[in-house]
Amino acid sequence: MRVLALVHRHLIPPDTIEEGADITAAPWRTEYDVVTTLRGMGHEVQVLGVHDDLGELRRAWTDWKPHIAFNLLEGFDDITIFDQNVVSFLELLKLSYTGCNPRGMLLSRDKSLSKKLLAYHRIPVPESEVFRAGRPIRRPKRLQFPLIVKSLTQEASIGISQASVVDTEDKLKERVTFVHESIGTAAIAEQYIEGREFYVGILGNQSLQTLPVWELFFTNMPEGAKRIATDRVKWSVKYQKKYGIDSGPAKDLADAQNQKIQHVCKRAFRALELSGYARIDLRMDDAGNVWVLEANPNPQIARGEDFAESAQKAGMPYESVLQRIISLGLRWQPESVA
């Protein structure tokens, strides 16, 4: 098949790397893994670096007639929330694409809107409140400390640190102001759930396949530190090694708990009208209650990362995962969300 790989202009991967080279920290690692694997499977892959010109995408579609676009974009013109608009453009071109549809991306990215939708469907979510720039920071009485403060729309743990968990009015105001000024988005404060952190990958459109429950382990955290997926926990290899942070199959989960988690994740996927593939982030408190934190359409799919490793555990090698993602993209029709 002719596959048009859509990547950010600054993340165009090299055609080859030196044998034995460690690309774990390479910013284009996912792009390289996807492109080289697809080529190794026999697909003809053309890489298109996208920044702020949709005309280049249209020309590639007109001149090359790809069967599908493999969407690895996380924004457009350096604006994160614009990636859904690129997918809408693909739909206008009637070009099949991998990953989530634009409506699912819109509903899941806004953490407040997604929580309201999930709560409407009786899916447990933490209590939360949105604080927008230029408005008074007043905590409603229903929102009890401790709270965790995040960007309303940014993903990948951007802006999340140990200081994000707050337990006083002053710390809440300080952290909300930090999000407004440093990240440039509205802030959301939600009930902090002490407990285990799980990730569940899902593949599918209408018929869904849940991958094995994955857990984030904190084996050597300093005393008093909150076990949360901060920016450094997710992206700093040095920090991960220092504090024994790793992920893998969830341990000591009863069959009933495992089934409950996967069932909740399927319900969340459908409630937010997602498609293609996604990852649902959850917490389980000490009482065994499961809470959905957020849904992530088009999650990280590099080799060796959580989604691919979880699929491998389910008997799906990396090549099979990418082929399944392509097949789901080819079968997706915009009207099928109705």
Number of C-alpha atoms within 10 A of each C-alpha: 12 15 22 24 26 21 23 24 14 11 19 20 23 12 8 8 11 6 6 6 7 10 13 13 10 12 13 18 19 20 24 22 16 22 24 16 16 19 14 11 13 10 14 14 19 18 19 17 19 23 17 14 11 13 10 14 19 14 11 15 19 11 8 13 13 19 16 22 27 24 21 21 23 18 19 19 12 12 11 15 16 17 21 22 16 19 24 16 16 21 16 9 13 13 17 23 28 26 28 27 25 22 18 22 24 23 19 25 22 19 24 22 15 22 25 15 16 22 17 11 12 12 18 18 21 17 17 23 18 19 24 17 16 9 7 9 16 11 17 9 7 10 15 15 18 17 23 23 30 28 25 21 18 19 17 14 17 16 20 22 18 15 16 24 23 20 14 13 12 10 16 24 17 15 22 26 20 19 25 17 12 10 15 13 19 20 26 22 28 24 19 22 21 14 18 19 24 24 28 23 27 25 23 23 24 16 8 15 14 21 23 22 21 21 21 20 20 20 11 12 15 10 6 6 9 17 19 24 18 19 15 17 23 16 14 13 13 11 13 17 12 11 14 15 19 14 17 18 18 17 10 8 11 9 9 8 15 14 13 13 24 21 13 18 25 20 15 26 28 16 19 21 21 29 29 26 27 24 23 24 19 25 23 18 14 11 7 11 13 23 20 23 20 21 29 21 24 21 19 16 20 19 20 12 13 23 26 23 23 23 20 18 15 12 12 16 15 21 16 15 19 20 13 18 19 22 17 23 26 17 13 22 14 13 6 9 15 5
